[in-house]
Amino acid sequence: MIARTTRGTGSRWPLIWLALLWQLTTPALAWNAAGHRLIAYLAWESMDPTTRSAVAGVLRRHPDFARWQARAGDADPDLGAFLEASTWPDDIRHDKRFFSAGLEEPTPALPGFPDMERRLNWHYVDRPPDSGQAAAASAGQLDRQLVALAHTLADPRSSVGERAYALPWLIHLVGDAHQPLHAASRYGSDGQGDSGGNAVEIVNPFQPHYPSTNLHRYWDELPGPPWLRGRQLQSTARSLSALYQPPPVSGTPAQWIAESRELARTAAYPPAGDAVPTISATFHANSLELARRRVVEAGYRLAEELKRLFADHGGGQ
């Protein structure tokens, strides 16, 4: 739409200004929408019919299920809802029904929601990737919430509403746990962290529309363009599954986060040098390979986690 609007003007300035405005007003997320949908699609393809049915039954009880159906436009409504649920915790960052604790006044509670908080600190856990760095109090609840949400889904005493709220969060946070910069931040001698690379400015020549960005956003966008949907999404997911085998061990949330933290230490930051580093072709190729592999690992592990959690009951349908 932007290209069609500006092409006839004979000038690229509107496009440049829109790209700049988007960078300034949009907070960095975890994997972008493409990354989370790819993880969800890989998980859906890996799940057995019984698990799919149980998961779909829980998602139908979510208060935003009708919204997901309207947006999905998928021939398979259960798959469509699963894909939309995977991005829901990021989508609500821009939804005025919800509020950010400490930044905004609470908004009125709506039926089916425990409250309307966006829970921004669930998406990450900041820890120094290098043991030689100054220790800092851990920020973020990604590690704790993955455990708590799994408990809610597995506990037969949980209400249908509690499971319906927990499931999209679990789907999403399994993906977040596999993004290296959602598990670590570099800390300086003053004890200040870089917020998972958000404070690290870079130049990315492989993104011509907005080459000036930050390292966290760079990693978020590696899986693909955020508009990736439909047949293109399916084709991309199947290509990835052909390239990368399932991880030998499903592991636990603590292990996924530990893997990501190690990758943050060894691979996520460009070599030190310039104050504002330019991403090299070699670093970009290695980062793309790593991001794609992590997306596949997250997809298979999400499928295994859901199979485990829904093994003993039908999800409270």
C-alpha positions in Angstrom: 0.0 0.0 0.0 2.8 2.4 0.8 4.6 1.7 -2.5 1.4 2.3 -4.5 0.6 5.5 -2.7 4.0 7.1 -3.2 5.0 5.7 -6.6 3.1 8.3 -8.5 4.5 11.2 -6.5 7.9 11.0 -8.0 9.5 11.1 -4.5 10.5 8.6 -1.9 10.3 11.0 1.0 6.9 9.9 2.1 8.1 6.3 2.3 11.2 7.4 4.2 9.3 9.4 6.7 6.8 6.6 7.3 9.6 4.2 7.9 11.3 6.6 10.3 8.0 7.2 12.2 7.4 3.4 12.4 10.8 3.0 14.0 10.3 5.7 16.6 6.8 4.7 17.7 6.8 0.9 17.5 8.4 -0.9 20.5 10.7 -3.8 19.7 8.9 -7.1 20.1 10.2 -10.6 20.1 10.3 -12.4 16.8 8.1 -10.4 14.6 4.6 -11.7 13.5 6.2 -13.9 10.8 8.5 -15.6 13.3 5.6 -16.4 15.7 3.3 -17.6 12.9 6.1 -19.8 11.5 6.7 -21.3 15.0 2.9 -21.9 15.4 2.5 -23.4 11.9 5.4 -25.8 12.5 3.9 -26.8 15.9 0.5 -27.3 14.4 1.9 -29.6 11.7 3.8 -31.6 14.3 0.9 -32.1 16.7 -1.3 -35.2 16.6 -5.0 -34.8 16.0 -6.0 -35.3 19.6 -3.7 -32.5 20.8 -4.9 -30.2 18.0 -8.5 -30.8 18.9 -7.9 -30.1 22.6 -5.9 -26.9 21.8 -8.5 -25.7 19.4 -11.3 -26.3 22.0 -9.5 -24.0 24.5 -8.8 -21.3 22.0 -12.5 -21.2 21.1 -13.2 -20.0 24.6 -10.8 -17.1 24.5 -12.7 -13.7 24.5 -10.9 -12.6 21.3 -11.6 -15.7 19.4 -14.1 -14.0 17.1 -11.5 -11.3 16.3 -9.0 -14.0 15.4 -11.5 -15.6 13.1 -12.3 -12.4 11.3 -8.6 -11.7 10.8 -7.4 -15.2 9.9 -9.3 -15.8 6.7 -8.0 -19.4 6.8 -9.7 -22.4 5.3 -9.1 -24.2 8.6 -10.6 -22.1 11.4 -8.7 -24.0 14.1 -5.4 -23.4 12.4 -6.3 -19.8 11.8 -7.1 -19.2 15.4 -3.8 -21.0 16.5 -1.8 -18.7 14.2 -3.5 -15.6 15.4 -3.2 -16.6 19.0 0.6 -16.9 18.5 0.9 -13.1 17.9 -1.9 -12.0 20.3 0.4 -11.0 23.2 2.3 -8.6 20.8 -0.9 -7.4 19.1 -2.4 -6.1 22.4 0.6 -3.7 22.7 -1.3 -1.5 20.2 -4.9 -2.3 21.5 -6.4 0.5 23.4 -8.5 -1.9 25.4 -5.3 -2.8 27.3 -2.9 -0.8 29.3 0.8 -0.9 30.2 1.3 -1.1 34.0 3.3 1.8 35.3 2.9 3.8 32.1 -0.8 4.1 31.7 -3.9 4.2 33.8 -5.7 0.8 34.0 -8.5 0.3 31.5 -11.9 -1.3 32.3 -11.9 -5.0 32.7 -13.8 -6.9 29.9 -15.5 -10.3 30.2 -13.2 -13.2 30.0 -10.0 -11.4 30.9 -8.4 -11.5 34.4 -7.5 -7.9 33.8 -6.4 -5.7 30.8 -2.7 -5.4 31.5 -0.3 -5.9 28.6 2.2 -7.7 30.8 5.2 -6.4 28.9 7.7 -7.9 31.3 6.5 -11.5 30.5 8.3 -11.4 27.2 11.9 -11.5 28.3 14.4 -12.1 31.1 17.5 -9.9 31.2 20.6 -11.6 32.4 24.3 -10.9 31.7 25.3 -13.3 28.9 28.9 -13.3 30.2 29.7 -14.4 33.7 32.5 -11.8 33.7 30.0 -8.9 33.5 28.6 -7.0 36.4 25.7 -8.9 38.0 22.4 -7.2 37.8 19.0 -7.9 39.3 17.1 -10.0 36.8 14.4 -8.1 35.0 11.5 -9.8 33.2 9.4 -12.8 34.0 9.8 -15.0 30.9 11.3 -17.9 32.8 8.7 -17.8 35.6 5.7 -17.3 33.4 6.5 -20.2 31.1 6.3 -22.5 34.2 3.2 -20.8 35.6 1.3 -20.9 32.3 2.1 -24.5 31.8 0.9 -25.3 35.3 -2.4 -23.5 34.6 -2.9 -25.5 31.5 -2.1 -28.9 33.0 -3.9 -28.4 36.3 -7.4 -29.9 36.1 -8.6 -27.4 38.7 -8.0 -24.5 36.4 -11.1 -23.0 34.9 -11.9 -22.9 31.2 -11.3 -19.2 31.3 -8.0 -19.5 32.9 -6.8 -22.0 30.3 -8.2 -19.9 27.5 -6.2 -16.9 28.7 -3.0 -18.9 29.4 -2.8 -20.8 26.1 -2.0 -17.9 23.7 0.6 -16.6 26.1 2.3 -20.0 26.3 2.3 -20.3 22.5 3.9 -16.9 22.2 6.4 -17.2 25.0 7.8 -20.5 23.8 8.8 -18.5 20.7 10.2 -15.6 22.8 12.4 -18.0 24.8 14.2 -19.0 21.6 15.1 -15.4 20.6 18.6 -14.9 21.9 18.1 -11.3 22.9 15.0 -12.1 25.0 17.3 -14.0 27.4 20.2 -11.7 27.9 21.4 -8.1 28.1 24.9 -6.8 28.2 25.6 -4.7 31.3 28.2 -2.0 31.6 30.4 -1.2 34.6 27.6 1.2 35.8 25.2 -1.7 36.1 23.0 -0.5 33.2 21.9 -3.0 30.7 21.2 -2.6 27.0 17.7 -4.0 27.2 18.3 -7.1 25.1 20.1 -5.1 22.4 17.4 -2.4 22.2 20.0 0.2 23.2 22.6 -1.0 20.7 22.3 1.1 17.5 23.4 -0.6 14.3 23.3 -0.1 10.5 21.7 -2.9 8.6 22.5 -2.6 4.9 20.3 -5.6 4.2 17.2 -3.6 5.1 17.3 -0.7 2.6 14.0 0.9 3.8 15.3 1.6 7.3 19.0 0.7 7.6 19.4 2.6 10.9 17.9 0.4 13.6 18.8 -1.4 16.8 20.2 -4.9 17.3 17.1 -6.2 19.0 14.8 -5.2 16.1 17.3 -6.7 13.7 17.0 -10.1 15.3 13.2 -9.8 15.6 12.9 -9.4 11.8 15.2 -12.1 10.7 12.5 -14.8 10.3 10.7 -12.9 7.5 8.5 -10.0 6.7 5.7 -9.4 9.3 2.9 -9.7 6.7 3.9 -13.4 5.9 0.6 -15.4 5.8 -1.3 -18.0 3.9 0.4 -20.1 1.3 3.6 -18.2 1.6 3.7 -18.9 5.3 3.0 -22.5 4.8 5.7 -22.8 2.0 8.3 -21.1 4.2 7.5 -23.2 7.2 7.8 -26.4 5.2 11.1 -25.3 3.6 12.4 -24.6 7.1 11.3 -28.0 8.4 13.1 -29.6 5.4 16.3 -27.8 6.3 16.4 -28.4 10.0 15.7 -31.6 11.9 13.7 -31.6 15.2 16.0 -30.9 18.2 17.2 -34.1 19.8 15.9 -33.1 23.2 12.7 -31.1 23.8 14.1 -29.7 27.0 12.5 -27.3 29.5 11.9 -23.6 29.5 15.0 -23.1 31.7 17.1 -25.0 29.1 15.6 -23.0 26.1 16.5 -19.8 27.9 20.0 -21.0 28.7 20.5 -21.9 25.1 19.4 -18.4 24.0 21.6 -16.8 26.6 24.6 -18.7 25.3 23.8 -17.6 21.8 23.5 -14.0 22.9 27.0 -14.4 24.3 28.6 -16.0 21.3 26.6 -14.9 18.2 24.0 -12.3 18.7 26.2 -9.2 18.9 28.3 -7.9 16.0 32.1 -7.7 16.6 33.2 -4.8 18.7 34.7 -1.8 16.9 32.7 1.0 15.6 30.4 2.9 17.9 27.5 2.1 15.5 28.5 -1.1 13.9 27.4 -2.0 10.3 26.1 -5.5 9.9 28.5 -7.5 7.7 27.5 -10.1 5.1 29.1 -12.8 7.2 27.4 -11.8 10.4 24.0 -11.5 8.5 24.3 -14.9 6.9 25.2 -16.5 10.3 22.4 -14.7 12.0 19.8 -15.7 9.4 20.9 -19.4 9.8 20.7 -19.2 13.6 17.3 -17.4 13.6 15.8 -19.9 11.2 17.1 -22.8 13.3 15.7 -21.4 16.5 12.3 -20.8 14.9 12.2 -24.5 13.9 13.4 -25.7 17.3 10.7 -23.5 18.9 8.0 -25.0 16.7 8.8 -28.6 17.4 9.3 -27.9 21.1 5.9 -26.0 21.3 4.2 -29.1 19.8 5.9 -31.4 22.4 5.0 -29.0 25.2 1.3 -28.9 24.2 1.1 -32.6 23.7 2.5 -33.1 27.2 0.2 -30.5 28.8 -3.0 -31.8 27.1 -2.2 -35.5 27.4 -4.4 -36.2 30.5 -7.4 -34.1 29.7 -9.2 -32.4 26.9 -8.1 -28.9 27.9 -11.2 -28.2 29.9 -13.6 -28.2 26.9 
